Amino acid sequence: KQQTGHSPIAYFNQLKMQHACTLLTITGLSVKEVAHALGYADAYYFSRLFKQHIGVAPRQFRSEPGVNKMTG
């Protein structure tokens, strides 16, 4: 926590969302496939978490120019 400023779980979730951004940007995987690749059984739950962390839904992140920016 001292190194990252976040709890270990929050830091791990942040890393997962950054990886999700990468997968959505450079692969053709569906949102469901990205969710499963990151260990989420429920794509809807993953989409909600993604929107909380990144600010937009995964499909919007992928499809809208200028939205592809990672936060953190």
C-alpha positions in Angstrom: 0.0 0.0 0.0 2.9 2.4 0.7 4.3 1.9 -2.8 1.0 2.1 -4.8 -1.2 4.2 -2.6 -3.9 1.6 -2.9 -4.8 -1.6 -1.0 -3.5 -4.7 -2.6 -6.9 -5.7 -3.9 -7.6 -2.2 -5.4 -4.2 -2.2 -7.0 -4.8 -5.7 -8.5 -8.2 -4.6 -9.8 -6.5 -1.5 -11.4 -4.0 -3.7 -13.1 -6.8 -6.0 -14.4 -8.7 -3.0 -15.8 -5.5 -1.7 -17.5 -5.0 -5.2 -19.1 -8.7 -5.1 -20.2 -8.0 -1.8 -21.9 -5.1 -3.4 -23.7 -7.1 -6.4 -24.8 -10.0 -4.3 -26.0 -7.5 -2.1 -28.0 -5.3 -4.7 -29.6 -7.5 -7.8 -30.0 -10.7 -8.6 -31.6 -12.0 -10.4 -28.5 -15.6 -9.8 -27.5 -16.3 -8.1 -24.2 -17.4 -11.5 -22.8 -14.1 -13.1 -23.9 -12.1 -10.3 -22.3 -14.1 -10.7 -19.1 -13.4 -14.4 -19.1 -9.7 -13.9 -19.9 -9.4 -11.7 -16.8 -11.2 -14.2 -14.6 -14.7 -12.7 -14.5 -17.5 -15.3 -15.0 -20.1 -12.6 -15.5 -19.5 -10.2 -18.4 -22.1 -7.8 -17.1 -20.3 -7.5 -13.8 -17.0 -7.0 -15.6 -18.7 -4.2 -17.7 -19.9 -2.4 -14.6 -16.5 -2.6 -13.0 -14.8 -1.5 -16.2 -17.1 1.6 -16.4 -16.4 2.4 -12.7 -12.7 2.3 -13.2 -12.3 3.7 -16.8 -15.4 5.9 -17.1 -17.0 4.4 -20.1 -18.4 1.0 -21.0 -16.0 -1.5 -22.7 -17.8 -1.3 -26.0 -17.7 2.5 -26.0 -14.0 2.4 -25.0 -13.3 0.2 -28.1 -15.6 1.9 -30.6 -15.2 5.6 -30.0 -12.1 7.5 -31.2 -10.5 9.5 -28.4 -12.1 7.4 -25.7 -9.2 4.9 -25.7 -7.3 6.4 -22.7 -6.2 4.5 -19.7 -6.8 6.0 -16.3 -5.2 5.2 -13.1 
